[in-house]
Amino acid sequence: MSTTATIVIVFAALWIGFSAYSVFTHQPWVVDSFVAYGVPRPAWPWLGTAKLLGALGLIVGLWVPSVGMAAAAALVLYFIGALITVLHARAWSHVPFPLLYLAPAAAAGLFIAQG
């Protein structure tokens, strides 16, 4: 795997891992948005866990590509769901935020797929 691929994968994992941390620690910029979007509070730990497991899966993907591919695919689906949630809430100014996570997850998946 190239150095560029490794950097992209590690960056995506750290970026998404930070997002999971933000959910678990109830950072206002995350939980205020969840409330505005109508995301039920009991779902928050599950969303954070999904992000954390996805981030860990990307790191494992450096050595086990099938795990990395599964993690990248799951994260892409997660952030498509997040985008749909933002659109459903009509939070137009928030549309870029899920894309800022979806793009690195998709790029990591592409790099893992290329080997």
MARBA-3410 file (N, C-alpha, C, O; in Angstrom, 1 decimal):
115
0.9,-1.2,0.0,0.0,0.0,0.0,0.9,1.2,0.0,1.9,1.3,0.7 ~ 0.5,2.2,-0.8,1.3,3.4,-0.9,1.2,4.3,0.3,0.3,4.2,1.2 ~ 2.2,5.2,0.4,2.2,6.1,1.6,1.0,7.0,1.5,0.3,7.3,2.5 ~ 0.6,7.5,0.3,-0.6,8.3,0.2,-1.8,7.6,0.6,-2.6,8.1,1.4 ~ -2.0,6.3,0.3,-3.1,5.5,0.7,-3.2,5.4,2.2,-4.2,5.6,2.8
-2.0,5.1,2.8,-2.0,5.0,4.2,-2.4,6.3,4.9,-3.1,6.3,5.9 ~ -1.9,7.4,4.4,-2.2,8.7,5.0,-3.7,9.0,4.9,-4.3,9.4,5.9 ~ -4.3,8.7,3.7,-5.7,9.0,3.5,-6.5,8.1,4.5,-7.5,8.6,5.1 ~ -6.2,6.8,4.6,-6.9,5.9,5.4,-6.8,6.3,6.9,-7.8,6.3,7.6 ~ -5.6,6.6,7.4,-5.4,7.0,8.8,-6.1,8.3,9.0,-6.7,8.5,10.1
-6.0,9.3,8.1,-6.7,10.6,8.3,-8.2,10.3,8.4,-8.9,10.9,9.3 ~ -8.8,9.5,7.5,-10.2,9.2,7.6,-10.6,8.6,8.9,-11.6,9.0,9.5 ~ -9.8,7.6,9.3,-10.1,7.0,10.6,-10.0,8.0,11.8,-10.9,7.9,12.7 ~ -9.0,8.8,11.8,-8.9,9.8,12.9,-10.0,10.8,12.9,-10.6,11.2,13.9 ~ -10.4,11.3,11.7,-11.5,12.2,11.5,-12.8,11.7,12.0,-13.5,12.3,12.7
-13.1,10.5,11.6,-14.3,9.8,11.9,-14.3,9.4,13.4,-15.3,9.4,14.1 ~ -13.1,9.0,13.9,-13.0,8.7,15.3,-13.2,9.9,16.2,-13.8,9.8,17.2 ~ -12.7,11.1,15.7,-13.0,12.3,16.5,-14.5,12.6,16.5,-15.0,13.1,17.5 ~ -15.2,12.3,15.4,-16.6,12.5,15.4,-17.3,11.6,16.4,-18.2,12.0,17.0 ~ -16.8,10.4,16.5,-17.4,9.4,17.5,-17.1,10.0,18.9,-18.0,10.0,19.7
-15.9,10.4,19.1,-15.6,11.0,20.4,-16.5,12.2,20.7,-17.0,12.3,21.9 ~ -16.8,13.0,19.7,-17.7,14.1,19.9,-19.1,13.7,20.3,-19.8,14.4,21.1 ~ -19.6,12.6,19.8,-20.9,12.1,20.1,-20.8,11.6,21.6,-21.7,11.9,22.4 ~ -19.8,10.8,21.9,-19.8,10.2,23.2,-19.6,11.2,24.4,-20.1,11.0,25.5 ~ -19.0,12.3,24.0,-18.7,13.4,25.1,-19.8,14.5,25.0,-19.7,15.5,25.7
-20.8,14.3,24.1,-21.9,15.2,24.0,-21.5,16.6,23.7,-22.0,17.6,24.4 ~ -20.6,16.8,22.8,-20.2,18.1,22.4,-21.4,18.9,21.8,-22.2,18.3,21.0 ~ -21.5,20.1,22.2,-22.7,20.9,21.8,-22.9,21.0,20.3,-24.1,20.9,19.8 ~ -21.8,21.1,19.5,-22.0,21.2,18.0,-22.6,19.9,17.4,-23.1,19.9,16.3 ~ -22.5,18.8,18.2,-23.0,17.5,17.7,-24.4,17.3,18.3,-25.4,17.1,17.5
-24.6,17.4,19.6,-25.9,17.1,20.2,-26.9,18.1,19.9,-28.1,17.8,19.7 ~ -26.5,19.4,19.7,-27.5,20.4,19.3,-28.1,20.1,17.9,-29.2,20.3,17.7 ~ -27.2,19.6,17.1,-27.6,19.2,15.7,-28.6,18.0,15.8,-29.6,18.0,15.1 ~ -28.2,17.0,16.6,-29.0,15.8,16.7,-30.4,16.2,17.2,-31.4,15.7,16.6 ~ -30.5,17.1,18.1,-31.8,17.6,18.6,-32.6,18.3,17.5,-33.7,18.0,17.3
-31.9,19.2,16.8,-32.5,19.9,15.7,-33.0,19.0,14.6,-34.0,19.3,14.0 ~ -32.3,17.9,14.4,-32.7,16.9,13.3,-33.7,15.9,13.8,-34.3,15.2,13.0 ~ -34.0,15.9,15.1,-35.0,15.0,15.6,-34.5,13.6,15.9,-35.2,12.7,15.9 ~ -33.1,13.5,16.0,-32.5,12.2,16.3,-32.8,11.8,17.8,-32.4,12.6,18.7 ~ -33.5,10.7,18.1,-33.8,10.4,19.5,-32.6,10.1,20.3,-31.6,9.5,19.8
-32.6,10.6,21.5,-31.4,10.5,22.4,-30.9,9.1,22.6,-29.7,8.9,22.7 ~ -31.8,8.1,22.7,-31.3,6.7,22.9,-30.5,6.2,21.7,-29.8,5.2,21.8 ~ -30.6,6.9,20.5,-29.9,6.5,19.4,-28.4,7.0,19.4,-27.6,6.5,18.7 ~ -28.2,8.0,20.1,-26.9,8.7,20.1,-25.7,7.8,20.4,-24.7,7.8,19.6 ~ -25.8,6.9,21.5,-24.6,6.0,21.7,-24.4,5.0,20.6,-23.3,4.7,20.3
-25.5,4.6,19.9,-25.4,3.7,18.8,-24.7,4.4,17.6,-23.9,3.8,16.9 ~ -25.0,5.6,17.4,-24.4,6.3,16.3,-22.9,6.5,16.5,-22.1,6.4,15.6 ~ -22.6,6.9,17.8,-21.2,7.0,18.1,-20.4,5.7,18.0,-19.3,5.7,17.5 ~ -21.1,4.6,18.4,-20.4,3.3,18.3,-20.2,2.9,16.8,-19.2,2.4,16.5 ~ -21.2,3.2,16.0,-21.1,2.9,14.6,-19.9,3.6,14.0,-19.1,3.1,13.2
-19.7,4.9,14.3,-18.6,5.7,13.8,-17.3,5.1,14.4,-16.3,5.0,13.6 ~ -17.2,4.8,15.7,-16.0,4.3,16.3,-15.6,3.0,15.6,-14.4,2.8,15.3 ~ -16.5,2.1,15.5,-16.2,0.8,14.8,-15.8,1.0,13.4,-14.9,0.2,12.9 ~ -16.4,1.9,12.7,-16.0,2.2,11.3,-14.6,2.7,11.2,-13.8,2.3,10.4 ~ -14.3,3.6,12.1,-12.9,4.2,12.2,-11.9,3.1,12.5,-10.8,3.0,11.9
-12.2,2.2,13.5,-11.3,1.1,13.8,-11.2,0.1,12.6,-10.1,-0.4,12.4 ~ -12.3,-0.1,12.0,-12.3,-1.0,10.8,-11.4,-0.5,9.7,-10.7,-1.3,9.0 ~ -11.4,0.8,9.5,-10.5,1.4,8.5,-9.0,1.1,8.8,-8.2,0.8,8.0 ~ -8.7,1.3,10.1,-7.3,1.0,10.5,-6.9,-0.4,10.4,-5.9,-0.8,9.9 ~ -7.8,-1.3,10.7,-7.6,-2.8,10.6,-7.4,-3.1,9.1,-6.7,-4.0,8.7
-8.1,-2.3,8.2,-8.1,-2.5,6.8,-6.7,-2.3,6.2,-6.4,-2.7,5.1 ~ -5.8,-1.6,6.9,-4.4,-1.5,6.5,-3.8,-2.9,6.4,-2.9,-3.1,5.6 ~ -4.2,-3.8,7.2,-3.6,-5.2,7.3,-4.6,-6.2,6.7,-4.2,-7.2,6.2 ~ -5.9,-6.0,6.9,-6.9,-6.9,6.5,-7.9,-6.2,5.6,-8.9,-5.6,6.0 ~ -7.6,-6.1,4.3,-8.4,-5.3,3.4,-9.9,-5.6,3.4,-10.7,-4.6,3.2
-10.3,-6.8,3.6,-11.7,-7.1,3.6,-12.4,-6.4,4.7,-13.6,-5.9,4.6 ~ -11.8,-6.3,5.9,-12.4,-5.5,7.0,-12.4,-4.1,6.7,-13.4,-3.4,7.0 ~ -11.4,-3.5,6.1,-11.4,-2.1,5.7,-12.4,-1.8,4.7,-13.1,-0.7,4.8 ~ -12.6,-2.7,3.7,-13.7,-2.4,2.7,-15.0,-2.4,3.3,-15.9,-1.6,3.0 ~ -15.3,-3.4,4.2,-16.6,-3.5,4.9,-16.8,-2.2,5.7,-17.9,-1.6,5.8
-15.8,-1.8,6.4,-15.9,-0.5,7.3,-16.1,0.7,6.4,-17.0,1.5,6.7 ~ -15.4,0.8,5.3,-15.6,2.0,4.4,-17.0,2.0,3.8,-17.6,3.0,3.8 ~ -17.5,0.8,3.4,-18.8,0.7,2.8,-19.9,1.1,3.9,-20.8,1.8,3.6 ~ -19.7,0.6,5.1,-20.6,0.9,6.2,-20.6,2.4,6.5,-21.7,3.0,6.7 ~ -19.4,3.0,6.5,-19.3,4.4,6.8,-20.0,5.3,5.7,-20.6,6.3,6.0
-19.8,4.9,4.5,-20.4,5.6,3.4,-21.9,5.5,3.5,-22.6,6.6,3.4 ~ -22.4,4.4,3.8,-23.9,4.3,4.0,-24.3,5.1,5.2,-25.4,5.7,5.2 ~ -23.6,5.1,6.3,-23.9,5.9,7.5,-24.0,7.3,7.1,-25.0,8.0,7.5 ~ -23.0,7.8,6.4,-23.0,9.3,6.1,-24.0,9.6,5.0,-24.4,10.8,5.0 ~ -24.4,8.7,4.2,-25.5,9.0,3.3,-26.8,9.1,4.1,-27.6,10.0,3.8
-26.9,8.2,5.1,-28.1,8.3,6.0,-28.1,9.7,6.8,-29.1,10.3,7.0 ~ -26.9,10.1,7.2,-26.8,11.4,7.9,-27.2,12.5,6.9,-27.9,13.5,7.3 ~ -26.8,12.4,5.7,-27.1,13.5,4.7,-28.6,13.5,4.5,-29.2,14.5,4.5 ~ -29.2,12.3,4.4,-30.7,12.2,4.3,-31.4,12.8,5.5,-32.4,13.5,5.3 ~ -30.9,12.6,6.7,-31.4,13.1,7.9,-31.4,14.6,7.9,-32.3,15.3,8.2
-30.2,15.2,7.5,-30.1,16.6,7.4,-31.1,17.2,6.4,-31.7,18.3,6.6 ~ -31.2,16.6,5.2,-32.1,17.1,4.2,-33.6,17.0,4.7,-34.3,17.9,4.5 ~ -33.9,15.9,5.4,-35.2,15.7,5.9,-35.6,16.8,6.9,-36.7,17.3,7.0 ~ -34.6,17.2,7.7,-34.8,18.2,8.7,-34.7,19.6,8.1,-35.0,20.6,8.8 ~ -34.5,19.7,6.8,-34.4,21.0,6.1,-33.3,21.9,6.6,-33.5,23.1,6.7
-32.3,21.3,7.1,-31.1,22.1,7.7,-30.1,22.3,6.5,-29.0,21.7,6.5 ~ -30.5,23.2,5.6,-29.8,23.3,4.4,-28.3,23.7,4.6,-27.4,23.3,3.9 ~ -28.1,24.6,5.6,-26.7,25.0,5.9,-25.8,23.9,6.4,-24.6,24.0,6.5 ~ -26.4,22.8,6.9,-25.7,21.7,7.4,-25.4,20.6,6.4,-24.7,19.6,6.7 ~ -25.9,20.8,5.2,-25.7,19.7,4.1,-24.2,19.4,3.9,-23.9,18.2,3.7
-23.3,20.3,4.0,-21.9,20.0,3.7,-21.3,19.1,4.8,-20.3,18.3,4.6 ~ -21.8,19.1,6.0,-21.1,18.4,7.1,-21.1,16.9,6.9,-20.0,16.3,7.1 ~ -22.2,16.2,6.6,-22.0,14.7,6.3,-21.1,14.4,5.2,-20.4,13.4,5.1 ~ -21.0,15.4,4.2,-20.1,15.2,3.1,-18.7,15.2,3.5,-17.8,14.6,2.8 ~ -18.4,16.0,4.5,-17.0,16.2,5.0,-16.5,14.9,5.6,-15.3,14.7,5.7
-17.4,14.0,6.0,-17.0,12.7,6.5,-17.2,11.6,5.4,-16.4,10.6,5.4 ~ -18.2,11.7,4.6,-18.4,10.7,3.6,-17.3,10.7,2.6,-16.8,9.6,2.2 ~ -16.8,11.8,2.2,-15.7,11.8,1.2,-14.4,11.1,1.6,-13.9,10.3,0.9 ~ -13.9,11.4,2.8,-12.7,10.6,3.3,-13.0,9.1,3.5,-12.1,8.3,3.2 ~ -14.2,8.8,3.9,-14.5,7.3,4.1,-14.5,6.7,2.7,-14.0,5.6,2.5
-15.1,7.3,1.7,-15.2,6.8,0.4,-13.8,6.7,-0.2,-13.4,5.7,-0.9 ~ -13.0,7.7,0.0,-11.6,7.7,-0.5,-10.8,6.6,0.1,-10.0,5.9,-0.6 ~ -10.9,6.4,1.4,-10.2,5.3,2.1,-10.6,4.0,1.5,-9.8,3.1,1.3 ~ -11.9,3.8,1.3,-12.4,2.5,0.7,-11.8,2.3,-0.7,-11.4,1.2,-1.0 ~ -11.7,3.4,-1.5,-11.1,3.2,-2.8,-9.6,2.8,-2.7,-9.1,2.0,-3.5
-8.9,3.5,-1.8,-7.5,3.1,-1.6,-7.3,1.7,-1.1,-6.4,1.0,-1.6 ~ -8.2,1.3,-0.2,-8.1,-0.1,0.3,-8.4,-1.1,-0.8,-7.8,-2.1,-0.9 ~ -9.4,-0.8,-1.7,-9.8,-1.7,-2.8,-8.6,-1.8,-3.8,-8.4,-2.9,-4.4 ~ -7.8,-0.7,-4.0,-6.7,-0.8,-4.9,-5.5,-1.6,-4.4,-4.6,-2.0,-5.1 ~ -5.6,-1.8,-3.0,-4.5,-2.6,-2.4,-3.3,-1.7,-2.2,-2.3,-2.2,-1.6
END
